[in-house]
Every structure is written in structure tokens, then in C-alpha cells.
Amino acid sequence: MKNLTFRKQFGICIGILIISFIFANITKIGIFTNIAWIIYGLTFVINPVWPEIWDHLDHKKLKLGCRIGGILVLIVALITRFGV
């Protein structure tokens, strides 16, 4: 399977977040928001991508930065309780 580009992956993640926010507001269950943020973080840990404008930089450092960012999103999703 071909890897996603940054634009496609970011768009899919934002779509998942919007759907989960709507679902959390309808059901009044805030855990759906946390689950969406966990999915968002995992996508950047599993498939680290960056904008094309940064493609001239060192790819090892870019992958590491994307994975660190994804882990930070995971940590925030696990320790924060989003209310509805």
C-alpha cells in the first residue's frame, strides 16, 4: 500500500476529529474525543509524514520529530479528560 502524503493524512485525521466531536456531543460521552486524539497521534507515530516544503531537510530527524509529536498527542489524549 502506498503511504499517505501529509496533506491526505492530516485531512483524514481532521475528519476523524470532527466526526468524533459531533458524536461526543450527540451522545454526551467525552471519551470519544480522547479516542479520536489517540487515533490522530497513532497515525503520525505509525506513518510519520511532513509537509513537502520540509523535504530538503534530514529525513531521519523529520521522522523522529513526527513520531515525538505523535507521542505527545497520545500523552495529552491519555491524561486529559475532554468534557462535552
Helices and strands as residue ranges (DSSP letters): H 6-27, H 31-46, G 52-54, H 59-79
